[in-house]
Amino acid sequence: MKKKLNFLCVLMLLLMVAQVVMMFVMGADDFEKGWREGAQADTGHTTWPEFLSMLLCFAVVIAAIGSFACFFRFILNVNRNEVFEWDNVLMLRLTGIGLLVMVLSISGFGLLNGHVFTEVYDEYFDILIFSVFNLIVAEAFAIGLKLKQEQDLTI
């Protein structure tokens, strides 16, 4: 049973890595285009929308790295036979919240920049589902842990 859980966790981790890598690969052309436009239009100062856009990009990167790190810690805990622990609930919640912040930020930024809703939906809906699924699993773990604590207190 532990082997199956470890296999599924590693598979999910690989899928998360693939998703992040593909997001950066697909965004590399846009990054290069923006870099060239920025170099050609060097005005010497940054406008507020450009500054806020840069801060949003940093927030998305931090959210992605944070959620990846939390999920990796969850996998390490499971590998050490620490499955139903409050630390795992926290790690799953942070993974879900980090991915949710990332998806909502990217989607909102895309919609504000004129992308069509169906494009944004098609690109980021799978990450949204995964983030909500992590939050659901975290709550299931929390309910299970509360039931376990109540049972331990029962004589």
C-alpha positions as CSV (number, residue, x, y, z in Angstrom):
1,M,0.0,0.0,0.0
2,K,2.9,2.4,0.8
3,K,4.5,1.6,-2.5
4,K,1.4,2.5,-4.3
5,L,1.1,5.8,-2.4
6,N,4.7,6.6,-3.0
7,F,4.4,5.8,-6.7
8,L,1.3,8.1,-7.0
9,C,3.0,10.9,-5.1
10,V,6.1,10.7,-7.3
11,L,3.9,10.6,-10.4
12,M,2.1,13.7,-9.2
13,L,5.4,15.4,-8.5
14,L,6.6,14.6,-12.0
15,L,3.4,16.0,-13.5
16,M,3.8,19.2,-11.5
17,V,7.4,19.6,-12.7
18,A,6.3,18.9,-16.3
19,Q,3.5,21.5,-16.0
20,V,5.9,24.2,-14.6
21,V,8.5,23.4,-17.3
22,M,5.9,23.5,-20.1
23,M,4.6,26.8,-18.7
24,F,8.1,28.3,-18.8
25,V,8.8,26.8,-22.3
26,M,5.6,28.1,-23.7
27,G,6.2,31.5,-22.1
28,A,9.8,31.8,-23.3
29,D,8.8,33.3,-26.7
30,D,6.6,35.9,-25.0
31,F,9.4,36.7,-22.6
32,E,11.9,37.1,-25.4
33,K,9.5,39.3,-27.4
34,G,8.9,41.5,-24.3
35,W,12.6,41.7,-23.6
36,R,13.3,42.9,-27.1
37,E,10.4,45.4,-27.0
38,G,11.7,46.7,-23.7
39,A,15.2,47.1,-24.9
40,Q,14.1,49.0,-28.0
41,A,11.7,51.3,-26.0
42,D,14.3,52.1,-23.3
43,T,12.8,55.1,-21.7
44,G,14.9,55.0,-18.6
45,H,12.0,54.8,-16.2
46,T,9.3,52.2,-15.4
47,T,5.6,53.0,-15.3
48,W,3.3,51.8,-12.5
49,P,1.6,49.2,-14.7
50,E,4.9,47.7,-15.7
51,F,6.1,47.7,-12.1
52,L,2.9,46.0,-10.9
53,S,3.2,43.5,-13.7
54,M,6.8,42.6,-12.6
55,L,5.6,42.2,-9.0
56,L,2.8,39.9,-10.2
57,C,5.3,37.8,-12.1
58,F,7.5,37.5,-9.0
59,A,4.4,36.5,-6.9
60,V,3.5,33.8,-9.5
61,V,7.1,32.4,-9.4
62,I,7.2,32.4,-5.6
63,A,3.8,30.7,-5.4
64,A,4.8,28.0,-7.9
65,I,8.1,27.3,-6.1
66,G,6.4,27.3,-2.7
67,S,3.7,24.9,-3.8
68,F,6.3,22.6,-5.4
69,A,8.4,22.7,-2.2
70,C,5.4,21.9,0.0
71,F,4.3,19.0,-2.1
72,F,7.9,17.7,-2.1
73,R,7.9,17.9,1.7
74,F,4.5,16.0,1.7
75,I,6.1,13.3,-0.4
76,L,9.1,13.0,2.0
77,N,6.7,12.7,5.0
78,V,4.7,10.0,3.3
79,N,8.0,8.2,2.4
80,R,8.9,8.2,6.2
81,N,5.6,6.7,7.1
82,E,4.2,10.0,8.5
83,V,1.0,9.9,6.5
84,F,-1.8,11.2,8.8
85,E,0.0,14.1,10.5
86,W,-1.0,17.7,10.9
87,D,2.2,18.7,9.1
88,N,0.9,16.9,6.0
89,V,-2.4,18.8,6.2
90,L,-0.5,22.1,6.3
91,M,1.7,21.0,3.3
92,L,-1.3,20.0,1.2
93,R,-3.1,23.3,2.1
94,L,-0.1,25.3,1.2
95,T,0.3,23.4,-2.1
96,G,-3.3,24.0,-3.0
97,I,-3.2,27.7,-2.0
98,G,0.0,28.3,-3.8
99,L,-1.3,26.8,-7.0
100,L,-4.6,28.6,-6.6
101,V,-2.8,32.0,-6.2
102,M,-0.6,31.2,-9.2
103,V,-3.6,30.3,-11.4
104,L,-5.7,33.2,-10.4
105,S,-2.9,35.6,-10.8
106,I,-1.9,34.4,-14.3
107,S,-5.5,34.1,-15.4
108,G,-6.4,37.6,-14.2
109,F,-3.3,39.1,-15.8
110,G,-4.1,37.3,-19.0
111,L,-7.7,38.5,-19.0
112,L,-6.6,42.1,-18.2
113,N,-4.2,42.0,-21.2
114,G,-6.9,41.1,-23.6
115,H,-6.7,37.3,-23.8
116,V,-10.0,35.5,-24.5
117,F,-11.6,33.7,-21.6
118,T,-11.6,30.4,-23.5
119,E,-7.8,30.6,-24.0
120,V,-7.2,31.3,-20.4
121,Y,-9.6,28.5,-19.4
122,D,-8.0,26.0,-21.7
123,E,-4.4,26.8,-20.5
124,Y,-4.9,26.9,-16.8
125,F,-8.0,24.9,-15.9
126,D,-6.0,21.7,-15.2
127,I,-3.9,23.5,-12.6
128,L,-7.0,25.0,-11.0
129,I,-8.5,21.5,-10.7
130,F,-5.3,20.2,-9.1
131,S,-5.2,23.1,-6.6
132,V,-8.8,22.5,-5.6
133,F,-8.2,18.8,-5.4
134,N,-5.2,19.4,-3.0
135,L,-7.4,21.5,-0.8
136,I,-10.1,18.8,-0.7
137,V,-7.5,16.1,0.2
138,A,-6.1,18.4,2.9
139,E,-9.6,18.8,4.4
140,A,-10.2,15.0,4.2
141,F,-6.9,14.5,6.1
142,A,-7.9,17.1,8.7
143,I,-11.3,15.4,9.3
144,G,-9.6,12.0,9.6
145,L,-7.1,13.4,12.1
146,K,-9.9,15.0,14.2
147,L,-11.7,11.7,14.2
148,K,-8.5,9.9,15.2
149,Q,-8.0,12.3,18.1
150,E,-11.6,11.8,19.3
151,Q,-11.2,8.1,19.1
152,D,-7.9,8.2,21.1
153,L,-9.7,10.2,23.8
154,T,-12.5,7.7,24.0
155,I,-12.1,5.0,26.7
